[in-house]
Amino acid sequence: ESKERASLDLTTSNPLSNNHIITNIIAMSAKDEHENAEEGGEDSQYAPEEENQTEYKPVVTLKEVETSNNEENEDVIFKMRAKLFRFVKESNEWKERGTGDVRFLKHKETQKIRVLMRREKTLKICANHYISPSLLLEAHAGSDRSWVYNCPADFSEDKATEELFAIRFQNADNAQLFKTKFEEAQEEMKKLKSGSTDVDTSLEKLSVKEEKKEEKSAETKTEEKKEETKKDE
């Protein structure tokens, strides 16, 4: 009994032996947890999480819709970046209408040329009118990179409106090139207009000739009938 007490006193008084026992207990518990994880226990923290493979179908399916900008039958013959202003009579001031590419579009069938300018990013139309031979470009306030012109019929909105435009370019060279191309387009429109009038006049002449032929044939028929009645008498 005295020997057992002595050995007990030695173990309790020796901290190194106590630490060794605690270390062994921790190692054994960690080993048990690892074995439990390999067996697929419910309490295992090493069990992999299951991935959610649920598929969600859209409530509404949208069909592809073809959009048209009414430019499919036209060719771009000129394009340049510019800033457009319009004069507001009510407030007696210039207001910016948009910045973007000003383009000359030529119709493939009618050969007519129009100015079309859209605002960048939004693509909203800010200028849409034919290049009429009557339009006159004038320098704006002595600037060598901007032009002013009066447009009697601009179709940017739902209906045609008369507008006073001022268009400004990056430099004087671009402004001069715009004027050159604008006047060239005016010449084409002038020829196109004169050609249409020539066709109209030629059609009128043909119709007059046909009317005269019909009148002559009617006169000859009446004369022939008169001669036949005389013979019968």
SULSULBEL-V668811 format. One line per field, one symbol per residue. ss: DSSP state (H for helix, E for strand, - for the rest). Layout:
# SULSULBEL-V668811
ss = ???
This chain:
# SULSULBEL-V668811
ss = -HHHHHHHHHHHH-HHHHHHHHHHHHHHHHHHHHHHHH-----------------------------------EEEEEEEEEEEEEEE----EEEEEEEEEEEEEEE-----EEEEEE------EEEEEE-------EE------EEEEEEEEE------EEEEEEEE---HHHHHHHHHHHHHHHHHHHHHHHHHHHHHHHHHHHHHHHHHHHHHHHHHHHHHHHHHHHHH-
